Amino acid sequence: MRKFVVSIETWVTFALLLVCLAFFISAHRLPEGSFDPLGPGAAPEMVAAVLMAFCVIILVRSYLRAKAGKKIQKARPMDVLERTAEPTPKPFVYFFGLLFLYTLAFQFELGHFIVVTSIFVFLAAIALHGWHLKTAIVSAVVGVGLSVVLFWVLTKFFVIRLPGAF
């Protein structure tokens, strides 16, 4: 009889599933809103539900992998650094710096949502993938398209006040 060993990833995923479940339940208990037909808990419930679905998928895959006897390949922390040409992951530092500036732009309402989000998506793609003409064109198109769709969904469907919406 084979011994079933639970990996640390499985425990972390299970803990994340429990946290998502707690957020889902607490969001479901929020009182109904007066203007929003779905209520204030709709967005947190949706995010928690998606994360719970991902956690369940990971747990099932982990169980099936363990049942088949396959070992998970563990990457050493240095392997990730050796794959990049630079000793530090500068693209991630740039990305999180952009994310911080993006948050500040919303905090102080420095521009319209569509403009700020388009610029963020464009610069984030360049920071993560490097400067190439193809990357620049695709990220510009995706940034504008994503920004317009998000603006419409968040203002019309969720009735969220965004910079430039009202």
C-alpha positions in Angstrom: 0.0 0.0 0.0 1.4 3.4 -1.1 1.6 6.2 1.5 -0.2 9.3 0.5 1.8 12.4 1.2 0.2 15.9 1.1 2.5 18.6 -0.4 2.8 22.0 1.0 1.2 23.4 -2.1 -1.9 21.3 -1.3 -2.1 22.7 2.2 -1.6 26.3 1.0 -4.3 25.8 -1.7 -6.7 24.3 0.9 -6.0 27.3 3.3 -6.7 29.7 0.4 -9.9 27.8 -0.3 -11.0 28.3 3.3 -10.1 32.1 3.2 -12.1 32.5 -0.1 -15.0 30.6 1.5 -15.0 33.0 4.5 -14.9 36.0 2.1 -17.7 34.6 0.1 -19.9 34.0 3.2 -19.2 37.5 4.6 -19.9 39.1 1.3 -23.1 37.2 1.0 -24.2 38.5 4.4 -23.9 42.2 3.4 -27.2 44.1 3.3 -28.8 44.8 0.0 -27.9 48.0 -1.7 -30.4 50.7 -2.5 -29.1 51.5 -6.0 -27.3 48.3 -7.1 -29.7 45.5 -8.0 -27.0 42.9 -7.2 -26.0 44.4 -3.9 -22.6 45.5 -2.6 -21.4 41.9 -2.1 -21.7 40.9 -5.8 -18.2 41.7 -6.9 -16.5 40.0 -3.8 -18.7 37.0 -4.2 -17.8 36.6 -7.9 -14.0 37.0 -7.2 -14.2 34.5 -4.3 -16.2 32.0 -6.4 -13.7 32.1 -9.2 -10.8 31.7 -6.7 -12.6 28.8 -5.0 -13.1 27.1 -8.4 -9.4 27.5 -9.2 -8.5 26.1 -5.7 -10.8 23.1 -6.3 -9.2 22.4 -9.7 -5.7 22.6 -8.2 -6.7 20.3 -5.3 -8.2 17.7 -7.7 -5.2 17.8 -10.0 -2.9 17.4 -6.9 -4.9 14.4 -5.7 -5.0 12.8 -9.2 -1.2 13.4 -9.6 -0.6 11.9 -6.1 -2.8 8.9 -6.9 -1.0 8.2 -10.1 2.3 8.4 -8.2 3.7 11.3 -10.2 6.0 13.6 -8.3 5.7 17.4 -8.7 8.8 18.9 -10.1 10.1 21.4 -7.6 11.9 24.4 -8.9 14.7 25.7 -6.8 14.6 29.4 -6.1 17.9 29.9 -7.9 16.5 28.2 -11.1 14.1 31.1 -11.6 16.9 33.7 -11.3 19.3 31.7 -13.6 16.7 31.7 -16.4 16.8 35.5 -16.6 19.7 37.4 -17.9 19.7 39.7 -14.9 20.5 38.8 -11.3 17.4 40.5 -10.0 13.9 40.3 -11.6 13.7 43.9 -12.6 10.6 43.5 -14.8 8.6 42.5 -11.6 10.0 45.5 -9.7 8.9 47.8 -12.6 5.5 46.1 -12.7 4.8 46.6 -9.0 6.1 50.2 -9.2 3.6 50.8 -12.0 0.9 49.1 -10.0 1.6 51.5 -7.1 1.5 54.5 -9.4 -1.8 53.2 -11.0 -3.3 52.9 -7.5 -2.1 56.5 -6.6 -3.6 57.8 -9.9 -7.0 56.4 -8.8 -6.6 57.7 -5.3 -6.1 61.2 -6.4 -8.3 60.9 -9.6 -5.5 62.1 -11.9 -7.3 61.2 -15.0 -10.1 59.4 -16.7 -10.3 55.6 -16.0 -9.9 54.6 -19.6 -6.8 56.8 -20.1 -5.1 55.7 -16.9 -5.9 52.0 -17.3 -4.8 52.1 -21.0 -1.4 53.6 -20.0 -1.0 51.1 -17.2 -1.7 48.1 -19.4 0.6 49.4 -22.1 3.5 50.1 -19.7 3.0 46.9 -17.7 3.2 44.8 -20.9 6.4 46.6 -21.9 7.9 46.2 -18.5 7.2 42.5 -18.4 7.9 41.6 -22.0 10.4 44.2 -23.1 10.2 46.8 -25.8 9.3 45.2 -29.2 7.1 46.8 -31.8 4.7 43.9 -31.8 4.4 44.0 -28.0 3.8 47.7 -28.1 1.1 47.5 -30.7 -0.7 44.6 -29.1 -0.5 46.1 -25.6 -1.8 49.4 -26.9 -4.8 47.8 -28.6 -5.5 45.4 -25.6 -5.0 48.3 -23.1 -7.6 50.5 -24.8 -10.0 47.7 -25.5 -9.8 46.3 -22.0 -10.1 49.8 -20.5 -13.3 50.5 -22.4 -14.9 47.2 -21.6 -14.0 47.4 -17.9 -15.2 51.0 -17.7 -18.6 50.0 -19.3 -19.0 46.9 -17.1 -18.0 48.6 -13.9 -20.1 51.7 -14.4 -23.2 50.3 -16.0 -23.4 46.8 -14.6 -21.9 47.3 -11.1 -22.7 51.0 -10.8 -19.3 51.8 -9.5 -18.1 55.4 -9.6 -14.9 55.6 -11.5 -12.8 58.6 -12.4 -14.5 60.3 -15.4 -17.7 58.3 -15.0 -19.9 61.0 -13.5 
